Amino acid sequence: MNRYARTAGWLSVLSMGLGQLYNRQYIKGVLFLTAHITGLTYILTVLSKHIYGFFTLGEQGQHLVKVGKIYKNVPGDHSIFMMIYGLLSMMVVLLYLFLYVMNIRDAIANGRLRDQGIPVKNFAASISQGMSKNFPWVLLGIPILGVLFFTIMPILFMIFMAFTNYSAPEHIPPKNLVDWIGLKTFTDLFTLNVWSNTFFGVLTWTIIWAILATITCYFGGILVALLINQKGIKFKGLWRTLFIIPYAIPQFVSLLVMRNMLNDKFGPVNQYFRFFGLEGLPWLSDPFWAKVSVVVVNMWIGIPVSMVLVMGILTAIPKDLYEAADVDGATPWVKFRHITMPFVLFSTAPILITQFAGNINNFNVIFLLTKGGPSSIDYNMAGKTDLLVTWLYKLTLENNKYNIASAVGILIFLIIASVSIFSYTRSRSYREEDMIQ
Amino acid sequence: MKTKNSLRLFFSYALLVLMGIACIYPALWTIMSSFKVGDSLFSDTFVPKQFTIKHYSDLFHPENIAGKQVPYVRWYWNTLKIATMSMVLGTMIQLLTAYAVSRFRFRGRKSLLSTVLVLGMFPGFMSMIAIYVFLVQLNLLDTPWALIIVYSAGAALGLFVAKGFFDTIPKSLEEAARIDGANHWDVFYKIILPLSRPIITYISLTTFTGAWMDFIFARLILRSRDQWTLAVGLFDLVDSYSSTAFTLFAAGAVLVAIPITILFAFTQRFLVEGLTSGANKG
């Protein structure tokens, strides 16, 4: 009894739109058929060339050609554009295949209706039915396109770049070609001294920084919140407003101001040091003190956020817990240790991990404050406070070492992904424990 | 017991005062410096001996600043334009995305959400080079529109806070409207949107300030000095003139910070709510 469904389905496999025509949905059928013909022609004539180009990345760079009596520089293949066009073309092909599958499914569905003796809908009705049935996809259409072209495509491109030799000075189009070189970029990064020293140095500092920055801000925030929340402290609202000020000022402004305050010669911080008869410190120009500076400045920026969070949690702790503790004669310390702390820690543990991941990628604090400096001869294109991200930025924008930069980007992704997966499974186990709720 | 308690309070107050000073000192110092005569970073007193508003007027009359190109008004206008447009587009995109994944159960929803999570783990400017090449091809490099498109296109990825909010709106409201014959758009406009004021405020604020303060993409995309935003311009002011244009920078920084700080003061409640609700999601 599924004669119509089967015939319509196979017809649509044969060519988009045939099944619809067979189902007597003429407008839809013609539209699908047109999409099929234009799509296929476009793929065969234009896109296939681009896809081929993606694999070869060009055959000839800029070269000299004899025109008449003189040699002229003729532009050759631009490998990077070829790669991007190749990627784009593959996406269009995927879209086409997706449409094809939709077309077959539509033909079968309508064929089935006919098998059951139900008349098929006309064009307008099926459009409005589709809109309503797939409403979430209608909403998601534009966002998905945006993410596809401005996030996914670029990330894919960067990932592929790590497997090429796209880097200054020798392989920069349009002058030269870029080639696929497999895993060589990664092996260089890990084994060639020029790169591996910098990589492991920067990686170590990135991890130390992320741990320090997260812990100082987190516990600093808890400390400040508890200080304000103590019994007997007056003007709680005033203190809170005061401590929230750093959060309200645009981050780049405060960072640039801090950079000036910490200026060795003229900055007010060293001025106060000298006022008390002390020698000023090289806040931003000495490797060790620069690291101290970024951590301290980051506390200044980050503590208000944790403070706000913790204060919200403190008000949510049920009062009767404390009353019960009072009845049992608990000291303030015991109450703090056994009621307040567990509560705060359990509700904020997930943020601790997201903040850790965020700090690994904390571009602004480092770049605006020290620019990754002070620079050092031990490192290749990096300074002593550079994180992996700021190093990546310098590698791409200042040095055009694109392949190394994308390899570093992939490694950052792997680090963040493993931290996030860890946090995800942990927070699941928290939820299952049901310690608080 | 009494003395112990007052000792505790004394130390607490001392600590609070110290931290309070640390919190406002940079801001006060910048404001003071912006009124200081001369252009150097160095100053022997905290409160300047002589006050001047020359630096503020210089910002509006760039022709008076010899040897330095600081089209401040231009930068301000660029930033305002970019931030406002990105706010409008970004908020719309983020709201619709969050609404769709929060209220509907459709095939592919789970994989969509995990894709968003995974994409969030890539360093944001991993995509820099490709975007750069794109914009060159589209002839959009060095235009404010490029920046607006880049910010808005990524907006959908920040959907989790808004999704958390929509999750808390009871489904029965919609179902009641559905029974009364409302279609999807009616439900969204007449029921969901009016209830979403707090989250709309939160998203608009974060997208506005995000665009207002972004440095990385602005520096990549805006190439000519006239197209710069404030973040790029002020960074350059500090970076290339270091301590010799400090008072000018201070005045510029004050004018950048004032609107944002005022905005923050008025909308603090929403921001804090958003922060905490994001936190509870884990």
Interface residues (C-beta under 8 A of the other chain):
Chain A: I80 F81 I84 S132 N134 F135 P136 W137 L139 L140 I142 P143 I144 G146 V147 F149 F150 T151 I152 M153 P154 I155 F157 M158 M161 V224 L227 I228 Q230 G232 I233 W239 L242 F243 I244 I245 P246 Y247 A248 I249 P250 Q251 F252 V253 S254 L256 V257 M258 R259 N260 M261 N263 K265 F266 G267 P268 Q271 W300 P304 V305 V308 L309 G312 I313 S347 T348 P350 I351 A357 N361 F363 N364 F367 L368 K371 V389 L392 Y393 T396 L397 Y402 S406 G409 I412 F413 I416 A417 S420 S423 S427 Y430 R431
Chain B: N5 R8 L9 S12 Y13 L15 L16 M19 G20 A22 C23 I24 P26 A27 W29 T30 S40 L41 F42 S43 F46 I93 L96 T97 Y99 A100 V101 R103 F104 F106 R109 L112 L117 V118 L119 M121 F122 P123 G124 F125 M126 S127 M128 I129 A130 I131 V133 F134 Q137 I149 V150 S152 A153 G154 A155 A156 L157 N183 H184 T209 W212 M213 F215 I216 L220 A231 L234 F235 V238 D239 S242 S243 F246 F249 A250 A253 V256 A257 I260 T261 F264 A265 Q268 V272 L275 T276 A279 N280 K281 G282
